Amino acid sequence: MRREAAARGEPAPSVVPAGPDNPLGRHAILLGIPSYLIHGTNKPEGVGMRVSRGCIRMFPEDIESLYERVPSGTRVNIIDQPFKAGWTADGELLAQSYPALEENREGFEPLMFAMDKVAQVFGEEQPPVDYKRLRELVEAPDGQAISLLKTAEEEPTPAPTEPRNLYESIAIAER
């Protein structure tokens, strides 16, 4: 990294002291992958963006909370999963959708993937899922968790039946 910075004419120091200019922020969690960290940042606008060399940047208050709660040696799995679905403790079906990484988009059908994931979460029973909301979530992936369960007032009203003959057409038109 220092060599790349020097090649760009921006030589990086070998040590960055603690303080407001430290790009790691106040806390960092080492991972078993060399040179990869979960850390805070002095540039919060980079959180959630692919702006580093694989590190996971968090808002200062979030990394502080995580740092205090996670014991040393805790196993960390890094996954690339653009769609997640699961049940909350109180029985609500939630889903989140993120844009797929560029290198993983070829042959990836987000809506079919999401429908498969939701089906996996059901188990034996299938609750009333709002597939319109699921489609909207997948088509505009923003990472927000939303409920996918239909409520009683959201049940569709039956469409009027087509008249079977001319007399029924007249009677329907007169109503």
ROMARFI-494965 format. One record per atom (N, C-alpha, C): residue in three letters; x, y, z. Coordinates in steps of 0.001 Angstrom, whole numbers, plus 524288, in hexadecimal, padded with zeros to 5 digits. Example, Ala and Ser with C-alpha at 12.3 -4.5 7.8 and 13.67 -1.06 7.14 Angstrom:
2
ALA833867E9C681E78
ALA8300C7EE6C81E78
ALA833907F31C81E78
SER832327F73681BA8
SER835667FBDC81BE4
SER832648001E81EBE
//
This chain:
175
MET8033F7FB6980000
MET800008000080000
MET80374804E280000
ARG80798804B780324
ARG80B1A8093980354
ARG80DD1809FA7FE19
ARG80F35805957FB78
ARG811BA806047F659
ARG80E10808797F25A
GLU8090F806D87F275
GLU80535809127EECB
GLU8048280EE47EFC6
ALA8044C810697F4BF
ALA803BA815F57F60B
ALA808748190A7F429
ALA80D21816E47F4DD
ALA811E8819887F321
ALA811F081A0B7ED32
ALA8101F815FC7EA67
ALA80FED8162C7E4B1
ALA80C2F81A6E7E2CC
ARG8083B81B8B7E5E4
ARG8048F81FC47E48C
ARG806AB825157E633
GLY80B30825247E89F
GLY80D5E82A107EA82
GLY80B2682BC67EFBA
GLU808CD8281E7F28E
GLU8067F829377F7AE
GLU808EA8258C7FBB3
PRO80DED8262D7FCEB
PRO8105E822748008A
PRO80D7E8223A805C3
ALA80C4881D7280767
ALA8098581CA180C5C
ALA80D7C81BD2810B2
PRO80C7581DD68154C
PRO8101281D06819AB
PRO810038174E81B5C
SER814338158D81DA5
SER814708101D81F70
SER8112080F4D82455
VAL810478137182750
VAL80D0C8132782C09
VAL80978817E782C22
VAL80485816EE82D35
VAL800CC81B3B82DD9
VAL7FF4281B4283392
PRO800A981F5683661
PRO7FF7681F6A83BF8
PRO7F99881FD983D02
ALA7F82281E398419D
ALA7F2A781EC784336
ALA7F12B8248384300
GLY7EC3B82577841EB
GLY7EA6682AD9841B2
GLY7E67E82B8F83D4C
PRO7E4AA8304883C71
PRO7E07D83144838A3
PRO7E20C83045832F9
ASP7E71383014831BB
ASP7E8CB82F1C82C61
ASP7E9AE8295482B39
ASN7E8FA825F582F18
ASN7E9CA8206182E48
ASN7E51C81E2C82B4D
PRO7E5FD81BF882699
PRO7E19E81A058237D
PRO7DEC981562825EB
LEU7E125812DD829E5
LEU7DE9580E7582C73
LEU7DAE481021830CB
GLY7DAC281518831F0
GLY7D78C816D08364C
GLY7D9F08151683B6A
ARG7D6B18148183F6C
ARG7D8AA8134A844AD
ARG7D8E980D79845D9
HIS7D61F80A31842CF
HIS7D5ED8049D843F4
HIS7D6BE8018183EED
ALA7D94E7FD0E83F73
ALA7DA047F97A83B0E
ALA7D9F77F3E683D15
ILE7D7827F07983A2C
ILE7D75A7EAF083B75
ILE7DA5B7E81C83727
LEU7DE7E7E55A838B7
LEU7E1A37E266834FD
LEU7DEB57DD868334F
LEU7DF297DC3582E61
LEU7DCD97D76782C59
LEU7E1317D38882B26
GLY7DFCB7CEB482A35
GLY7E3A77CABE828F0
GLY7E5C87CB498236F
ILE7E3D07CEEF82077
ILE7E5B27CFF281B31
ILE7E9B97D45081BAA
PRO7EE867D36A81A02
PRO7F2817D78281AA0
PRO7F0D77DCB38182A
SER7F1AD7E0E381AFC
SER7F0A57E64381940
SER7EAE27E7BA818EB
TYR7E75A7E45F81AA9
TYR7E1CE7E5AB81A9E
TYR7E0047E6AA82032
LEU7DCEA7EAC0820DF
LEU7DB0B7EC4D82603
LEU7D5487EDC8825C3
ILE7D2C27EDA682A37
ILE7CDC57F04F82AFA
ILE7CF3E7F4F982E55
HIS7CE407F9A782C6D
HIS7D0217FE3C82F47
HIS7CC99802F282E9A
GLY7CD8E806D1831EC
GLY7CAE380BC88316B
GLY7CD6B80ED982D04
THR7CC14813BA82C99
THR7CE4E816EA82873
THR7CE2881CA3829EA
ASN7D1B481F92827A4
ASN7D17B8253C82841
ASN7CE9C827B782399
LYS7CC88824688201D
LYS7C9838263681B9A
LYS7C46B8231C81B4F
PRO7C08A8247D81E86
PRO7BBAE8217781EB7
PRO7B8D8821018197B
GLU7B9D78248E815D9
GLU7B7358242C810C4
GLU7B8E981F4B80DC8
GLY7BD2381CC180F67
GLY7BEEE8180180CD6
GLY7BC8E8130880EFF
VAL7B9828136B81331
VAL7B71580EC981584
VAL7B32F80C80811A1
GLY7B3998076B810CD
GLY7B017804BF80D37
GLY7B1CB8050780787
MET7B614807A88067B
MET7B7FF8083180123
MET7BCC4804B380068
ARG7BDEB803667FBA1
ARG7C2A0800607FA72
ARG7C71C804337F985
VAL7C90F806697FDC6
VAL7CD1680A797FD4F
VAL7D240808DA7FFC5
SER7D28180423801CD
SER7D75E8027180439
SER7D91F7FD61801A3
ARG7DD0C7FB1B8039F
ARG7DF307F64C8016E
ARG7DCEC7F17A80421
GLY7D8027F18080530
GLY7D57A7ECFE80789
GLY7D3F37EDAC80D30
CYS7D5D97F1C380FA4
CYS7D4497F2AD8150A
CYS7CE7D7F40181545
ILE7CC407F335819C5
ILE7C6CB7F48381AA2
ILE7C6B17F94B81E25
ARG7C4FD7FDB081BEF
ARG7C4B78029081EED
ARG7BF6B802FE82190
MET7BF8F804D582669
MET7BABF805A48295A
MET7BAB180B2882B88
PHE7B60180D0582CAB
PHE7B5948121682F46
PHE7B83E811AC83496
PRO7BAB4815DF83664
PRO7BD97815AD83B5C
PRO7BA658136E83FE1
GLU7B5858150484074
GLU7B2618130D844D4
GLU7B11D80D418443C
ASP7B09C80B5C83F5F
ASP7AF69805D683E82
ASP7B4208025983F9B
ILE7B8BB803E083DC5
ILE7BD5E800B283ED1
ILE7BEA0800B7844A2
GLU7BDB48050884745
GLU7BEB18053684CE8
GLU7BB358014A84FB9
SER7B6388011C84E45
SER7B2917FD75850A7
SER7B4207F7CF84F6F
LEU7B56D7F6C684A91
LEU7B6F37F17F8490B
LEU7BBF87EFDC84BC8
TYR7BFBF7F35484BEE
TYR7C4D47F24C84E64
TYR7C42E7F0C38541B
GLU7C09B7F361856C6
GLU7BFBF7F25285C56
GLU7BCD77ED3185D49
ARG7B9B47EB7B85980
ARG7B65E7E6E485A46
ARG7B88C7E1CE8581F
VAL7BC397E20E85476
VAL7BE1D7DD4E851EC
VAL7C3397DB8585472
PRO7C3407D6DC856B7
PRO7C80D7D4F38592E
PRO7CC567D3D185523
SER7D11D7D475856C5
SER7D5897D3338536C
SER7D5317CD72851E5
GLY7D6657CC4D84D08
GLY7D6327C6EC84B1A
GLY7D1017C56F848B7
THR7CD247C8F3848BF
THR7C8107C7CB8466F
THR7C8B47C6E08409A
ARG7C6627C2B183EB2
ARG7C6B97C1658391E
ARG7C35C7C535835FF
VAL7C5797C737831BE
VAL7C2BC7CADE82E55
VAL7C2667C87F828EC
ASN7BDBB7C864826B6
ASN7BCF87C6A08215A
ASN7BB687CB5381E0E
ILE7BE3D7CC31819E8
ILE7BCF37D06F81654
ILE7BA257CE02811AE
ILE7B5747CFE7810A1
ILE7B2547CDA880C65
ILE7B0C07D1E48088E
ASP7AFF27D04B803CF
ASP7ADB77D3B47FFD5
ASP7A8577D1827FEA7
GLN7A4627D3AA80120
GLN79F137D1CC8006B
GLN79B957D68D7FF8E
PRO79A2F7D7A07FAAB
PRO7973B7DC637F991
PRO791A67DC637FBA8
PHE78F907D7DA7FD0D
PHE78A3D7D79C7FF17
PHE78A357D42C803EC
LYS787AE7D621807F9
LYS787397D32D80CD4
LYS7818E7D34480E95
ALA77FB57CEFC810C4
ALA77A727CEB8812EA
ALA77AA37CB60817CD
GLY777667CCBA81B9E
GLY777307C9AA82069
GLY772DB7CB7A823F9
TRP771DF7C856827E6
TRP76DBE7C96282BA8
TRP76FEE7CC448305A
THR76CFC7D01183254
THR76E727D29E83732
THR76C747CF3F83BB4
ALA76E117D08084069
ALA76C627CD8B844FE
ALA766797CDBF845BA
ASP763FF7D200843FC
ASP75E557D2708449E
ASP75B4E7D0BB83FC5
GLY75DD07CDD283C34
GLY75B057CB70837D9
GLY75A427CED28330A
GLU75D547D2DA83269
GLU75CD87D62782DC4
GLU760DB7D46F829B5
LEU75F237D3DB824D3
LEU762A77D26B82098
LEU765047D76181E58
LEU76A2D7D80581EFB
LEU76CE27DCA081D00
LEU7707D7DB1681887
ALA771747DED08150D
ALA7751E7DDF0810C2
ALA778337E2E680FCF
GLN77CFB7E23680DDB
GLN780697E68480C57
GLN782987E543806FB
SER783427E949803CC
SER785807E88B7FEA6
SER789BA7EC9E7FDBF
TYR78E297EAD17FBBE
TYR792947EE2A7FA76
TYR793F07ED567F4BD
PRO7964E7F1277F238
PRO7980B7F0387ECD8
PRO79C327EBE37ECC5
ALA79BF77E89A7E8C5
ALA79FF97E48D7E82D
ALA7A51D7E7237E6AC
LEU7A9697E4E07E865
LEU7AE837E6DD7E6E5
LEU7AF337E63A7E0FE
GLU7B1D57E9F17DE94
GLU7B28E7E9DA7D8E7
GLU7B46E7E4947D6F0
GLU7B8487E26D7D99D
GLU7BA967DD957D7C6
GLU7B7047D8DC7D863
ASN7B2917D9887DB0A
ASN7AEF27D5307DBE6
ASN7A9B47D5F07D920
ARG7A9447D9BC7D5B6
ARG7A4387DADD7D349
ARG7A2E97D7627CEA8
GLU7A6C97D57F7CBE0
GLU7A5C27D26C7C72E
GLU7A2D07CD737C893
GLY79E6E7CC947C604
GLY79B507C7F17C6F2
GLY798377C8197CC04
PHE798477CC747CECE
PHE795927CCDE7D3D1
PHE790337CF3D7D2ED
GLU78C267CC747D45A
GLU786CF7CE5D7D3CA
GLU784DA7CFAB7D946
PRO785177D4B77DAC9
PRO783ED7D63C7E02F
PRO77E877D49F7E22A
LEU77A737D5307DEF0
LEU775387D3F17E0D9
LEU7749F7CE157E1D9
MET776927CAE07DE4F
MET7762F7C5337DF14
MET7795C7C38B7E3DB
PHE77DF67C5D87E484
PHE7813F7C4B27E90A
PHE77E537C6137EE0D
ALA77BE37CAB57EE22
ALA779017CC767F2C6
ALA7746B7C8DC7F3ED
MET7718C7C7527EFEF
MET76D117C3D97F0C3
MET76EDD7BE957F2EF
ASP773407BC9C7F100
ASP7755F7B7B67F318
ASP776E27B8497F8D6
LYS779697BCAD7FA27
LYS77B0B7BD967FF96
LYS7764A7BDEA80332
VAL772437C0B280183
VAL76D8A7C12F804B4
VAL76B0B7BBCF80566
ALA76ADB7B8B180140
ALA7689E7B36F801A3
ALA76BB47B01280582
GLN770E27B0A6805A5
GLN774217ADAC80952
GLN772E57AF1880EFC
VAL771827B3F580FE6
VAL770677B5CC8152E
VAL76B377B3A081732
PHE7679B7B252813AB
PHE762677B09981544
PHE762667AB878184A
GLY7656E7A7CC81695
GLY764F27A29F818D4
GLY760197A00D81696
GLU75D1D79D70819E2
GLU7587679A9A8181A
GLU753CA79E2C816F5
GLU753587A266819ED
GLU74ED57A5D581954
GLU7503E7AA9181604
GLN74C947AC3C812D6
GLN74D7E7B0ED80FBD
GLN749A97B5298116E
PRO74BA47B93D813EB
PRO748387BD8981584
PRO746CB7C0DB810C6
PRO743287C4788117B
PRO741A47C7E480D1D
PRO745EC7CBF480C06
VAL748FD7CAFB8080B
VAL74D5A7CE69806B3
VAL74B857D28C802D4
ASP74D417D74B803A2
ASP74C107DB9780016
ASP7503E7DBA27FBCB
TYR74F207D8E37F780
TYR752FA7D8677F34B
TYR753C07DD7F7F058
LYS74FE67E0E97F070
LYS7509B7E6147EE05
LYS754D67E90E7F105
ARG7548D7E8E07F62E
ARG758777EB777F971
ARG75DD57E8EF7F8B1
LEU75DF47E3C17F829
LEU762DF7E1017F732
LEU7654E7E2DC7F210
ARG762297E33E7EDF9
ARG764277E5087E8E6
ARG7664F7EA9D7E94C
GLU763677EE0C7EBF9
GLU765327F3777ECA6
GLU76A617F39D7EF96
LEU76AEC7F0607F38E
LEU76FB77F0257F6A7
LEU7745C7EE887F344
VAL7738C7EA987EFFE
VAL777C17E89C7ECA9
VAL779157EC7A7E850
GLU7752A7EF237E641
GLU7761C7F2CD7E1F2
GLU7789D7F7E37E3C5
ALA7782A7F9257E8C4
ALA77A997FDE77EAE9
ALA77D987FC697EFDE
PRO781E87F97E7EF44
PRO784B97F78C7F3DD
PRO787737FBF17F6DB
ASP785F37FCA17FBD1
ASP78847800D27FEEC
ASP78A067FF0380459
GLY789967F9EC80570
GLY78B627F7E480A74
GLY787967F89980EF1
GLN783257FB1080E00
GLN77F537FBCD8122C
GLN77C4B7F6C181311
ALA77B907F551817F3
ALA778807F0AC8193F
ALA772BA7F20E81912
ILE76FB57EEF381631
ILE76A157EFDC815EA
ILE767297EACF81711
SER762567EB60818C7
SER75EFF7E6E6819CD
SER75CB27E4FF814A8
LEU75C777DFE181407
LEU75A427DDA680F3F
LEU754FC7DB0D81021
LEU753017DB35814E5
LEU74E077D8A6815EB
LEU7497F7DC42814A3
LYS7458B7DA0381228
LYS740C17DCF78112A
LYS73DA87DD2D81639
THR73AFD7E174816FA
THR7376C7E1C881B68
THR731E57E11781955
ALA72E287E02B81CD4
ALA728CE7DF1881B2B
ALA726A47E374817C0
GLU727C67E86781913
GLU725A57ECAD815F6
GLU728417ED36810A5
GLU72CA37EA7480FD8
GLU72F537EAB480AD5
GLU72D8C7E67B8070D
GLU72A2A7E2E5808CF
GLU728667DEBE80557
GLU725967E123800B0
PRO726B17DF407FC01
PRO724347E1877F764
PRO71E5C7E0817F755
THR71B717E4397F55F
THR715CD7E3757F4C0
THR714F47E0867EFAB
PRO7112D7DD0A7EF98
PRO710527D9FC7EAD0
PRO70EC57DD927E650
ALA710B57DC547E1C1
ALA70F5E7DF557DD13
ALA709CD7DDFE7DB8D
PRO706F17E1D37D953
PRO7019F7E0A27D7A4
PRO701C57DC847D353
THR6FDE67D90F7D380
THR6FDBF7D4FE7CF80
THR6FBBC7D73C7CA6B
GLU6FD757D4FE7C635
GLU6FBB37D6A97C108
GLU6F6187D4C47C042
PRO6F2C77D7FE7BDD5
PRO6ED6B7D6337BCC7
PRO6ED7E7D18D7B909
ARG6E9C37CE017B9F0
ARG6E9947C9577B69C
ARG6E64A7CA357B1B8
ASN6E2C97CE0E7B1E2
ASN6DF897CEE77AD41
ASN6DDE37D49B7AD03
LEU6DB097D5FE7A8F9
LEU6D97A7DB637A811
LEU6D5FD7DD757AC76
TYR6D26F7DA417AE74
TYR6CEF97DC107B29B
TYR6D1F57DD717B790
GLU6D5C97DA307B8E4
GLU6D9067DB6C7BD6D
GLU6DC207E0687BC84
SER6DDE87E1437B7AB
SER6E0CB7E6097B661
SER6DD657EACC7B753
ILE6D87D7EA837B5B5
ILE6D4E87EEF57B66B
ILE6D3ED7EFC97BC33
ALA6D30F7EB927BF24
ALA6D1F07EBFD7C4B9
ALA6D6AB7EE557C794
ILE6DB5C7ECD17C63A
ILE6E0107EEE37C8AE
ILE6E0AD7F4A07C755
ALA6DF947F6027C26A
ALA6E0207FB6C7C0B2
ALA6DC2E7FEFB7C366
GLU6D7867FCEC7C4A0
GLU6D378800147C71E
GLU6D494800FE7CCE5
ARG6D7CA7FDE77CF5D
ARG6D8E57FE817D4F5
ARG6DBBC8034C7D62B
//
